[in-house]
Amino acid sequence: MSQHYYSKNPQTTSKPQEWAYTLRGEKIQFQTDAGVFSKNEVDFGSRLLIDAFEESAVEGPILDVGCGYGPIGIAIAKSFPRKTVHMVDVNTRAIELAKKNAARNNAENVEVYESDGLSSVKEEGFSAILTNPPIRAGKETVFRFYEEASAKIAQGGSLWVVIQKKQGAPSTEEKLKELFGNCQVADKKKGYFIFEARKV
C-alpha cells in the first residue's frame, strides 16, 4: 500500500527540516518531516484559511481537524490566546511534530492528540472547527469530517473549510448547505475557496 500524509504511521524515511513562516503577523518556527502534508512550506490553502478565519462571539474551544504539523492550529492559538485550540490528526508523525511546534512557539493553549477524523474528540460545543481536509483520502472520508463536525459545533459556531474548485469545492458547498442550511464563501483566491457554514 502506498503511503500518504493521512496514513496513521508513515513508513517514509524521516528527513526532518526546520524553517519559519509568518502567519497572522506572528513569526512561527516549524519542524517538519517526510510523510506529512506540505513539509516544505505552509501551503497556500492553509494560509488562506488562517487569514480568512474570524472568531465568533460564541463561547467554546476551537478545533483544527487534520492539523498536520500544526500551522493552522498554532497560528489560531497564537491569535486567540484565551481560547483552547484542539488539534487532531490520524498521522502519528504529524501529531508528534505538532506537539513539538506548539511547545517551541509557546502555544500553551493547545491540546494535540491523535484522532481519525473526530472519533477521539470528546469535547463538545466548539465555537469553530477548521479543516484543510485530506482530499486524497476520498470524498467519503472528507464528508464524514463535515458530518462529525456539525455534531460538535456549538449553536452559533462555524465550520471553516478550505478546498480547491477542481478538488470538489462545489460538492463541499452542497454538502455543507445540506448539513447546516447555509454556506458562505468567506474568501477565494487562485481556485481555492474558504467556506464558512454556521450552526443556526
N, C-alpha and C positions, 0 to 999 in steps of 0.2 A: 504493500500500500504506500502510495506517495505521501510525503509529509507536507503538512500545511501549517500556517500560523495558528489555525484553530484546532490543531492536534493537541491532545492532552499532554503528551510527553514527546516533544520534538526530538528526533534522533540526529538531526543536523549537527555536525561538529561545531562546538562552541567557538565563536570568534568575537569576544567582547570588544566593544569600542565605546568611546565617550565623546560627547560633544554638548554644546549648549544651544538653546533656542529661546528667543524672546516671545512670550505668549501673554496677551492681555497686559503688556507693558512690564512684565516680570521676566528677568533672565533666569531660565531654569536649566540646571545641569542634568543631563541624561546619560545613563549607561544603557546600551542596547546590546543585542546579540543576534547571531544567526537563529533562524527558526521563530522569529517574532515579526509581526507586521510592521512594515516601513522602518526598518532598522537604521537607515542612514540619515533620515531627517523626519520631522513631523510632517506627515502627508498633507496635501492641500485640503482634502475634505475635512480632516480633523481640525485644521487651523480655521477653516471657515465656520465650523460648528462652534469652536471655542469663542470666536469673535462675535458670532451672532447670538449666543446664549444670553438671555436676560432672566434674572432671578424673579420668581413670582413672589407675591406677598404672602403666599401660603406657608404655614409652619411645616417643618419636617425636613428630614435629611435629603441629600441628593445622591443619585446612583449613576455610575458610569458602567454600562454593560459592554463587555468585550474591551476591557481597559488597555490591553496590551502592556507595554512597559510604562504606561501611565500619563501620557501627555495631556489628555482631556481632563481626567480626574484631578491631577495635581494642579493644573492651571486654574480650574474652577475652585479647588480648595484654597489656593492662594488668594483668589479674588474675593472669596466669601468665607473668611476665617471663622465666622460664627456658626456656619453650617457644618455638619458632619457629612463627609463625602464617602460613600461606599464605592469600592472599585472591585469589579469581579471579572474573571476570565477563566476559560477552561484550560488554557495553556499554562502549565506549571512553571515553565521557564519565564514566561511573561510576568506571572504573579511575583516571582522572586525579584525580578528586575523592578517591578512597580513598587515593591516594598522598599528596596534599596533607594530608588529615586525619590520616593516620598521622604525618606529619612534624610537624605543628603540635601534636600531642599527645604528642610524644616517644615514640611506639611504635616503638622501634628493632628489635624482634624480629619484624618482619613482612616478608613478601615479597609484593608486589602485582603481578599480571600478568594479561594478557588470556587468557581461555580459554573456549571454547564447551563448557560442562559441564566435564568433567575432561580434555578432549582434549589440552591443553597442559601438564598436570600430570605432570612426570617423576618427582617424588618418590614413594617407596613407603613403606609402613609407618606410616601416620598413626595416632596414638593416638586421635584423634577427628576426625570430619568433621561440620560443622554446616551446615544449609541451611534457609533460608526460601524454598522453591522457587517458580519463576515459574509459578504455576498457569495463568495465561492463555496460556502457551506450549503448553499441552496436556498430556494425561496421558502421551503417548508420550515427550515431552521430559523430563518430571519423572521418570518411571520409568527413563529412561536415566541420569539423575543417580544414582538409587539403585543401579543395576547397576554403573556405573563406580565409585561409592564403595565398594561391597562388595569390589571387587578391590584397592582401595588401602589398606584399613584393616588395621592390624596385628592379629595374634591377640590377642584380649582387648580390642581397641579398640571404639569405638562410633560409630554414625551417629545423629545427633540431627536430628530434623525437626520443624518447626512447620507445622501445617496446620489449616484450619478444617474442622469436620464437614461443612458444606454444600459445601465445595470439594474433597471427596474423602478425608477422614480415614479412612473405613472401607476404601476400596480401597488407600490407602497402607499401612495397618496390615497388610492381607492380603499386599501385595507384600513388605513388609519381613520378615514371617514366612516367606514363600517363599524369600527370599534368605538370611536369617540363621538361620532356625529359631526365632527368638524376636523379641518386640517388646513392650516395656512402656510404659505411659503414665506418663511422668515428672511430668507436670503437665497440668491442663486448666482453662481459665477462659474464660467468655464465648464458648463454642463453638469455642475453639482447643484443639488437642491438641499436646502435646510428646511425641513418640515417641522412645524410645531402643532401638536394635537393636544387640546386641553380637555381635561376631565370635568364635565359640567353636570 
